[in-house]
Amino acid sequence: MHWLKTTLKSSFMALLGSGEVTPSSLEDRTEEIRQFILDELGEFGEKHYPQITRHVRYAQDVQGLWYTRANVMAVLGAMHGEIVAREKVGRISDKFDGLLPRGLSSRPSSLTL
């Protein structure tokens, strides 16, 4: 039975894309990302886009936060313009390094200048 636990754990870590991520460090980094996004949205985002703020605040895991980026981009675009919003979302995306399955990580876009 021990081999099953070990195999499941290593499979889970492989899905995350890094063998160095522990459950406690994953939780810590998820909360850091959550707070970083909320800080970027600020009071204006919370006041004018409460649903998006709630989605970020109550995302259940790192993948849930990853999927909020499009909505966060829209809010940041409304607040700061597209160029600044893209830079901010790029910094948010960088924080996910090593936490997501390979299929979810950002890929270079031909749209960037």
Secondary structure, DSSP 8 states (H G I E B T S, - for coil): -HHHHHHHHHHHHHHHT-TT--HHHHHHHHHHHHHHHHHHHHHHHHHH-HHHHHHHHT--SHHHHHHTHHHHHHHHHHHH-HHHHHHHHHHHHHTTTTTS-GGGS----TT--
